[in-house]
């Protein structure tokens, strides 16, 4: 507990109710948190009241507060702008801070007589630069496309010094270079092509085509058919590039698409930036998992867009963030025009939102050595089931039996969306004399969960799962749910429901079913889990049944009872191993005479 709380409460009691910014400081005066408030008195008081219900992050921050400052503003909007400015300036420990692990990228037009267009990571060389861009992939693609469409050279030759000093390379012969090395293209014509390529990068295809169309018509009128043909081919190439882009980006002239993916200890946010109906840039950020009451989207957007020079007309998000009115006011003041926050429900913009989310998921996957599909599946599964976070460690159970014989259960474990086979467990049902799937499931789960309660067992038996799935419907869930309550365990419990053809259909709660058919990644994951636990339990049941069948044959030998038959199977495991044993080895293993062992050996040979 913070010993300064009495002082802080007394100071806050006199605090103004005006809007403003508060600045929390440690004993050494360093800033650890900056926040804004519509009412400073009410907001700051909430940190220092008695018996608070703070989240762990807020509690940790409050425990380190020695004193605080505040700045009164005329409006909540002014407080918002001041908060953004101070956070960028001081980067306090307990504020959400944007950090990407990439430097900036640029497109360079060299200042040579025959300029080259290249992508660069800095601006150290002389020339004209476009950018900065946050995505190296986007800049590389833009440069490659421009050089290809306008047939600009990408070789290492120096012009005009190396005119005619060698044969044209392959790019010339496959019509991806105009062949400057031949020395037949003037510097003015070449510069014109470079200017058109730069215009293409800056503004897309429409203006480039319009300008080249005019030039082509003028060249035709002047009977310069070679130039007209070159421009015609260039227009065709630009249109093809445009069509390719529109397949991916159609319908979005000026928009940012913000996609979020959560993966255990991190939150990943990608922003796809579309300008002039094409993907212009991309940025990806990694943030810590926020507390439940934090609106991470709102905080992210405030920092990302504060004083950003290029504000789009539309920002596509999966939900409207907190303080959206203040956020839009800030965006519109910076852009000096209308800016719209939009949550798409269908159509092309929803597809782009999914694309942005997939980008975030792929980034998370790379960081965590997983696939993007696994990241999305676990996140969507957690959201579908109403879990606080994606379930990292999942246990699944299935009961298998032949009537009332060989009643067993299998437990499989999926960690981070993949089978963790060393954690699999097998159970023999002991308390159920007759076939009773519900009773068997409850018995098996009780035996397993007691290891969590007592802390006894291996590292997997004592670990608390993030989610338990039962192969069955709501009846199985209702049979096991009271057990969790009795043991004082708070573990999400659901059933996996199959259709008449034994295929995964839905997820069951105690009273209803949750359809997952529309969520392909979730459906595929749950199907894999259900198939795997069924396979595992059935294989155990068959092996148990075979042992029982073989044991009954061993019992036909005089002097061999159930205990001695069990000893033999414990030592040799399989029939194949039993058949390899000599009568003397069988006698030693079962503890019988050599005469009995010889009779036993004859029976085993006939199995």
Secondary structure in CASP SS format (residue, H / E / C, confidence):
PFRMAT SS
TARGET T0000
AUTHOR 0000-0000-0000
METHOD secondary structure of the structure
MODEL  1
X C 1.00
X C 1.00
X C 1.00
X C 1.00
X H 1.00
X H 1.00
X H 1.00
X H 1.00
X H 1.00
X H 1.00
X H 1.00
X H 1.00
X H 1.00
X C 1.00
X C 1.00
X C 1.00
X C 1.00
X C 1.00
X C 1.00
X E 1.00
X E 1.00
X E 1.00
X E 1.00
X E 1.00
X E 1.00
X C 1.00
X C 1.00
X C 1.00
X C 1.00
X C 1.00
X E 1.00
X E 1.00
X E 1.00
X E 1.00
X E 1.00
X E 1.00
X E 1.00
X C 1.00
X C 1.00
X H 1.00
X H 1.00
X H 1.00
X H 1.00
X H 1.00
X H 1.00
X H 1.00
X H 1.00
X H 1.00
X C 1.00
X C 1.00
X C 1.00
X C 1.00
X C 1.00
X C 1.00
X C 1.00
X H 1.00
X H 1.00
X H 1.00
X H 1.00
X H 1.00
X H 1.00
X H 1.00
X H 1.00
X C 1.00
X C 1.00
X C 1.00
X E 1.00
X E 1.00
X E 1.00
X E 1.00
X E 1.00
X E 1.00
X C 1.00
X C 1.00
X C 1.00
X H 1.00
X H 1.00
X H 1.00
X H 1.00
X H 1.00
X H 1.00
X H 1.00
X H 1.00
X H 1.00
X H 1.00
X H 1.00
X H 1.00
X H 1.00
X H 1.00
X H 1.00
X C 1.00
X C 1.00
X C 1.00
X C 1.00
X C 1.00
X C 1.00
X C 1.00
X C 1.00
X C 1.00
X C 1.00
X C 1.00
X C 1.00
X C 1.00
X C 1.00
X E 1.00
X E 1.00
X E 1.00
X E 1.00
X E 1.00
X C 1.00
X C 1.00
X C 1.00
X C 1.00
X C 1.00
X C 1.00
X C 1.00
X E 1.00
X E 1.00
X E 1.00
X E 1.00
X C 1.00
X C 1.00
X C 1.00
X C 1.00
X C 1.00
X C 1.00
X C 1.00
X E 1.00
X E 1.00
X E 1.00
X E 1.00
X E 1.00
X E 1.00
X C 1.00
X C 1.00
X H 1.00
X H 1.00
X H 1.00
X H 1.00
X H 1.00
X H 1.00
X H 1.00
X H 1.00
X H 1.00
X H 1.00
X H 1.00
X H 1.00
X H 1.00
X H 1.00
X C 1.00
X C 1.00
X C 1.00
X C 1.00
X C 1.00
X C 1.00
X C 1.00
X C 1.00
X C 1.00
X C 1.00
X C 1.00
X C 1.00
X C 1.00
X C 1.00
X C 1.00
X C 1.00
X C 1.00
X C 1.00
X C 1.00
X C 1.00
X H 1.00
X H 1.00
X H 1.00
X H 1.00
X C 1.00
X C 1.00
X C 1.00
X C 1.00
X C 1.00
X C 1.00
X H 1.00
X H 1.00
X H 1.00
X C 1.00
X C 1.00
X C 1.00
X C 1.00
X H 1.00
X H 1.00
X H 1.00
X H 1.00
X H 1.00
X H 1.00
X H 1.00
X H 1.00
X H 1.00
X H 1.00
X H 1.00
X H 1.00
X H 1.00
X H 1.00
X H 1.00
X H 1.00
X H 1.00
X C 1.00
X H 1.00
X H 1.00
X H 1.00
X H 1.00
X H 1.00
X H 1.00
X H 1.00
X H 1.00
X H 1.00
X H 1.00
X H 1.00
X H 1.00
X H 1.00
X H 1.00
X H 1.00
X H 1.00
X H 1.00
X C 1.00
X C 1.00
X C 1.00
X H 1.00
X H 1.00
X H 1.00
X H 1.00
X H 1.00
X H 1.00
X H 1.00
X H 1.00
X H 1.00
X H 1.00
X H 1.00
X H 1.00
X H 1.00
X H 1.00
X H 1.00
X H 1.00
X H 1.00
X H 1.00
X H 1.00
X H 1.00
X H 1.00
X H 1.00
X H 1.00
X H 1.00
X H 1.00
X C 1.00
X C 1.00
X C 1.00
X C 1.00
X E 1.00
X E 1.00
X E 1.00
X E 1.00
X E 1.00
X E 1.00
X E 1.00
X E 1.00
X E 1.00
X E 1.00
X C 1.00
X C 1.00
X E 1.00
X E 1.00
X E 1.00
X E 1.00
X E 1.00
X E 1.00
X E 1.00
X E 1.00
X E 1.00
X E 1.00
X C 1.00
X C 1.00
X E 1.00
X E 1.00
X E 1.00
X E 1.00
X E 1.00
X E 1.00
X E 1.00
X E 1.00
X E 1.00
X E 1.00
X E 1.00
X C 1.00
X C 1.00
X C 1.00
X C 1.00
X C 1.00
X C 1.00
X C 1.00
X H 1.00
X H 1.00
X H 1.00
X H 1.00
X H 1.00
X H 1.00
X H 1.00
X H 1.00
X H 1.00
X H 1.00
X C 1.00
X C 1.00
X C 1.00
X C 1.00
X C 1.00
X C 1.00
X C 1.00
X C 1.00
X E 1.00
X E 1.00
X E 1.00
X C 1.00
X C 1.00
X C 1.00
X C 1.00
X C 1.00
X C 1.00
X C 1.00
X H 1.00
X H 1.00
X H 1.00
X H 1.00
X H 1.00
X H 1.00
X H 1.00
X H 1.00
X H 1.00
X H 1.00
X H 1.00
X H 1.00
X C 1.00
X C 1.00
X C 1.00
X C 1.00
X E 1.00
X E 1.00
X E 1.00
X C 1.00
X C 1.00
X C 1.00
X C 1.00
X C 1.00
X H 1.00
X H 1.00
X H 1.00
X H 1.00
X H 1.00
X H 1.00
X H 1.00
X H 1.00
X H 1.00
X H 1.00
X H 1.00
X H 1.00
X H 1.00
X H 1.00
X H 1.00
X H 1.00
X H 1.00
X H 1.00
X H 1.00
X H 1.00
X C 1.00
X C 1.00
X C 1.00
X C 1.00
X H 1.00
X H 1.00
X H 1.00
X H 1.00
X H 1.00
X H 1.00
X H 1.00
X H 1.00
X H 1.00
X H 1.00
X H 1.00
X H 1.00
X H 1.00
X C 1.00
X C 1.00
X C 1.00
X C 1.00
X C 1.00
X C 1.00
X C 1.00
X C 1.00
X E 1.00
X E 1.00
X E 1.00
X E 1.00
X E 1.00
X E 1.00
X E 1.00
X E 1.00
X E 1.00
X E 1.00
X C 1.00
X C 1.00
X E 1.00
X E 1.00
X E 1.00
X E 1.00
X E 1.00
X E 1.00
X E 1.00
X E 1.00
X E 1.00
X E 1.00
X E 1.00
X C 1.00
X C 1.00
X E 1.00
X E 1.00
X C 1.00
X H 1.00
X H 1.00
X H 1.00
X C 1.00
X E 1.00
X E 1.00
X E 1.00
X E 1.00
X C 1.00
X C 1.00
X C 1.00
X C 1.00
X C 1.00
X C 1.00
X C 1.00
X C 1.00
X H 1.00
X H 1.00
X H 1.00
X H 1.00
X H 1.00
X H 1.00
X H 1.00
X H 1.00
X H 1.00
X H 1.00
X H 1.00
X H 1.00
X H 1.00
X H 1.00
X H 1.00
X H 1.00
X H 1.00
X H 1.00
X C 1.00
X C 1.00
X C 1.00
X C 1.00
X C 1.00
X C 1.00
X C 1.00
X C 1.00
X C 1.00
X C 1.00
X C 1.00
X C 1.00
X E 1.00
X E 1.00
X E 1.00
X E 1.00
X E 1.00
X C 1.00
X C 1.00
X H 1.00
X H 1.00
X H 1.00
X H 1.00
X H 1.00
X H 1.00
X H 1.00
X H 1.00
X H 1.00
X H 1.00
X H 1.00
X H 1.00
X H 1.00
X C 1.00
X C 1.00
X C 1.00
X C 1.00
X C 1.00
X C 1.00
X E 1.00
X E 1.00
X E 1.00
X E 1.00
X E 1.00
X E 1.00
X C 1.00
X C 1.00
X C 1.00
X C 1.00
X C 1.00
X E 1.00
X E 1.00
X E 1.00
X E 1.00
X E 1.00
X C 1.00
X C 1.00
X C 1.00
X C 1.00
X E 1.00
X E 1.00
X E 1.00
X C 1.00
X C 1.00
X C 1.00
X C 1.00
X H 1.00
X H 1.00
X H 1.00
X H 1.00
X H 1.00
X H 1.00
X H 1.00
X H 1.00
X H 1.00
X H 1.00
X H 1.00
X H 1.00
X H 1.00
X H 1.00
X H 1.00
X H 1.00
X H 1.00
X H 1.00
X H 1.00
X H 1.00
X H 1.00
X H 1.00
X H 1.00
X H 1.00
X H 1.00
X H 1.00
X H 1.00
X H 1.00
X H 1.00
X H 1.00
X H 1.00
X H 1.00
X H 1.00
X H 1.00
X H 1.00
X C 1.00
X C 1.00
X C 1.00
X C 1.00
X C 1.00
X C 1.00
X C 1.00
X H 1.00
X H 1.00
X H 1.00
X H 1.00
X H 1.00
X H 1.00
X H 1.00
X H 1.00
X H 1.00
X H 1.00
X H 1.00
X C 1.00
X C 1.00
X H 1.00
X H 1.00
X H 1.00
X H 1.00
X H 1.00
X H 1.00
X C 1.00
X C 1.00
X H 1.00
X H 1.00
X H 1.00
X H 1.00
X H 1.00
X H 1.00
X H 1.00
X H 1.00
X C 1.00
X C 1.00
X C 1.00
X H 1.00
X H 1.00
X H 1.00
X H 1.00
X H 1.00
X H 1.00
X H 1.00
X H 1.00
X H 1.00
X H 1.00
X H 1.00
X H 1.00
X C 1.00
X C 1.00
END
